[in-house]
Amino acid sequence: MLPNISFLRDNGVPESNIISMFICHPRSFVVNPDTFKEIVKEVKEMGFDPLLPKFLFAVVVFRKISKPAIERKFEVYKKWGWSEKEIWEAFRRYPGIVSEEKIAGIMDFLVNEMGFESSLLADQPFLLARSLEKRIVPRGLFAQDLLSQGLIKSFGLSALFNTSEMVFVERFVNRYEDKAAELLSLYKEKTNLAVGGTYRSGYL
């Protein structure tokens, strides 16, 4: 482990980032030093900045998941129209890896149900880390209701799915309570619908 930590320091990774990642993923540092060096070099060649936390995040991902497994997940993105360039740019923005089933479920809902272009998700890949059942589906269905009632004209992916629950309720529910007092109950209904597994996509 110690040679691996030293190698990270030698490659410009800040001590604070190493400590933070070690606390969360200590086993990722326990690996043959030669193997670890290859992973670090590969991540660096991909364009990750050693000064940023995402660098170590990517190292941990490649430490835990084989390259063929990652490529299989990338194939799912290709089925939704992402180019090779979009896939790698998305991975550099958010080097987290989620299951093929979750990728397909989120893509199906946002593209087929919500009508978003799949390329928009390539620009905001962090959405793939959000819970499909607890966040993506209930907020998406609720936003569609706001649109149908004419309370909003449009919304962005980040504003809808990348805000805390408190901010979301304040921005999309409480804001319109004078026009539709039942909105909070409606939102809770959508949340129960999604968590209960009745959304028709079949991914819940």
VMD Tcl script that draws the C-alpha trace (Angstrom):
set ca {
  {0.00 0.00 0.00}
  {2.72 2.51 0.94}
  {4.50 2.38 -2.45}
  {1.15 3.05 -4.13}
  {0.48 6.09 -1.97}
  {3.99 7.37 -2.65}
  {3.44 6.92 -6.39}
  {0.28 9.01 -6.20}
  {2.18 11.77 -4.42}
  {4.94 11.62 -7.04}
  {2.27 12.12 -9.73}
  {0.94 15.27 -8.11}
  {-2.09 13.90 -6.28}
  {-2.76 16.13 -3.21}
  {-2.41 14.52 0.20}
  {-5.93 15.61 1.15}
  {-7.41 13.77 -1.85}
  {-5.45 10.62 -1.04}
  {-6.67 10.65 2.58}
  {-10.30 11.24 1.57}
  {-10.26 8.42 -0.96}
  {-8.39 6.08 1.39}
  {-11.05 6.57 4.06}
  {-13.80 5.63 1.58}
  {-11.97 2.92 -0.40}
  {-8.99 1.59 1.61}
  {-8.87 -1.76 -0.21}
  {-8.35 -0.03 -3.54}
  {-4.85 0.95 -2.43}
  {-3.90 -2.61 -1.50}
  {-2.69 -3.96 -4.84}
  {0.54 -4.97 -6.50}
  {2.53 -1.72 -7.05}
  {3.26 -2.52 -10.70}
  {-0.44 -3.04 -11.38}
  {-1.31 0.13 -9.49}
  {1.24 2.15 -11.48}
  {-0.28 0.95 -14.76}
  {-3.75 2.00 -13.60}
  {-2.53 5.45 -12.54}
  {-0.67 5.95 -15.82}
  {-3.71 4.89 -17.84}
  {-5.99 7.28 -15.95}
  {-3.48 10.08 -16.50}
  {-3.33 9.33 -20.23}
  {-7.14 9.61 -20.37}
  {-6.81 13.27 -19.47}
  {-7.76 13.22 -15.79}
  {-6.11 15.97 -13.75}
  {-4.19 14.51 -10.74}
  {-5.06 17.64 -8.75}
  {-8.79 16.91 -8.90}
  {-10.68 14.30 -6.83}
  {-12.03 12.73 -10.03}
  {-8.52 11.45 -10.79}
  {-8.50 9.14 -7.78}
  {-12.16 8.30 -8.36}
  {-11.18 6.98 -11.81}
  {-8.23 5.06 -10.33}
  {-10.58 3.34 -7.87}
  {-13.02 2.48 -10.66}
  {-10.29 0.83 -12.77}
  {-8.97 -0.91 -9.67}
  {-12.36 -2.48 -8.93}
  {-13.75 -3.09 -12.41}
  {-12.03 -4.75 -15.33}
  {-11.64 -2.91 -18.59}
  {-13.85 -5.43 -20.48}
  {-16.62 -4.88 -17.90}
  {-16.39 -1.12 -18.37}
  {-16.48 -1.53 -22.14}
  {-19.66 -3.64 -21.84}
  {-21.31 -0.77 -20.00}
  {-20.11 1.62 -22.70}
  {-21.85 -0.56 -25.28}
  {-25.17 0.31 -23.60}
  {-24.46 4.00 -24.18}
  {-23.75 3.29 -27.85}
  {-27.16 1.65 -28.18}
  {-28.66 4.97 -27.10}
  {-26.75 6.87 -29.77}
  {-23.68 8.07 -27.90}
  {-20.51 8.32 -29.94}
  {-17.18 6.98 -28.70}
  {-16.09 10.57 -28.07}
  {-19.23 11.39 -26.06}
  {-18.78 8.26 -23.94}
  {-15.20 9.07 -22.96}
  {-15.97 12.75 -22.37}
  {-18.87 11.72 -20.13}
  {-16.60 9.30 -18.28}
  {-14.07 12.08 -17.69}
  {-16.81 14.31 -16.30}
  {-18.15 11.56 -14.06}
  {-15.96 8.44 -13.79}
  {-18.52 6.52 -11.77}
  {-19.77 3.19 -13.10}
  {-23.35 2.00 -12.70}
  {-25.00 -1.24 -13.80}
  {-26.15 -1.81 -17.36}
  {-29.70 -2.23 -16.03}
  {-29.66 1.16 -14.33}
  {-28.19 2.87 -17.40}
  {-30.93 1.35 -19.57}
  {-33.66 2.24 -17.07}
  {-32.67 5.90 -16.74}
  {-32.15 6.25 -20.49}
  {-35.52 4.66 -21.23}
  {-37.37 6.96 -18.85}
  {-35.65 10.22 -19.77}
  {-35.60 9.60 -23.52}
  {-38.80 7.66 -24.20}
  {-41.01 8.94 -21.37}
  {-39.68 12.49 -20.88}
  {-38.61 13.18 -24.47}
  {-35.04 14.31 -23.78}
  {-32.31 13.78 -26.34}
  {-29.90 11.08 -25.15}
  {-26.97 13.37 -26.00}
  {-28.05 15.70 -23.16}
  {-27.23 12.94 -20.69}
  {-23.75 12.68 -22.17}
  {-23.25 16.31 -21.12}
  {-24.59 15.62 -17.62}
  {-23.52 12.03 -16.80}
  {-23.84 12.63 -13.04}
  {-27.56 11.98 -13.52}
  {-26.75 8.29 -13.89}
  {-25.72 8.25 -10.24}
  {-29.18 9.39 -9.11}
  {-31.78 6.92 -7.91}
  {-34.20 5.97 -10.67}
  {-36.97 5.03 -8.23}
  {-36.54 7.75 -5.60}
  {-35.55 10.74 -7.73}
  {-35.62 10.42 -11.52}
  {-39.08 8.89 -11.98}
  {-41.10 10.81 -9.34}
  {-39.61 14.18 -10.22}
  {-39.97 13.50 -13.93}
  {-43.61 12.45 -13.67}
  {-44.35 15.43 -11.44}
  {-42.70 17.85 -13.87}
  {-44.88 16.45 -16.64}
  {-47.94 17.25 -14.54}
  {-46.72 20.82 -14.02}
  {-46.29 21.16 -17.79}
  {-49.76 19.76 -18.52}
  {-51.30 22.26 -16.06}
  {-49.41 25.12 -17.66}
  {-47.58 25.98 -14.44}
  {-44.17 25.69 -16.09}
  {-43.11 25.94 -19.72}
  {-39.83 24.04 -19.59}
  {-37.20 22.67 -17.25}
  {-33.57 21.60 -17.38}
  {-32.12 18.25 -16.39}
  {-29.86 19.71 -13.72}
  {-32.56 21.85 -12.10}
  {-34.95 18.93 -12.04}
  {-32.73 16.05 -10.96}
  {-29.54 17.47 -9.44}
  {-30.97 19.50 -6.57}
  {-31.62 18.44 -2.99}
  {-35.12 17.39 -1.99}
  {-35.58 20.62 -0.04}
  {-34.58 22.79 -2.99}
  {-36.70 20.77 -5.43}
  {-39.84 21.05 -3.28}
  {-39.29 24.77 -2.79}
  {-38.66 25.40 -6.50}
  {-41.24 23.12 -8.10}
  {-43.90 22.51 -5.43}
  {-44.20 25.31 -2.88}
  {-43.68 27.95 -5.53}
  {-47.02 27.11 -7.13}
  {-49.08 26.24 -4.05}
  {-51.25 29.35 -4.48}
  {-52.25 28.08 -7.94}
  {-52.54 24.38 -7.12}
  {-52.73 23.64 -3.40}
  {-52.76 19.87 -3.99}
  {-49.28 19.83 -5.58}
  {-47.44 18.46 -2.55}
  {-49.87 15.56 -2.28}
  {-49.47 14.97 -6.00}
  {-45.67 14.87 -5.66}
  {-45.89 12.40 -2.78}
  {-48.17 10.28 -4.94}
  {-45.58 10.23 -7.72}
  {-42.88 9.25 -5.23}
  {-44.97 6.36 -3.92}
  {-45.79 5.30 -7.47}
  {-42.12 5.07 -8.43}
  {-40.88 3.40 -5.25}
  {-43.80 1.00 -5.32}
  {-42.61 -0.30 -8.66}
  {-45.62 0.48 -10.81}
  {-43.89 2.60 -13.43}
  {-44.51 0.88 -16.72}
  {-40.94 0.82 -18.10}
  {-40.26 -2.48 -16.35}
  {-36.94 -1.27 -14.93}
  {-38.30 -0.57 -11.44}
}
mol new
graphics top color blue
foreach p $ca { graphics top sphere $p radius 0.5 }
foreach p [lrange $ca 0 end-1] q [lrange $ca 1 end] { graphics top cylinder $p $q radius 0.2 }
display resetview
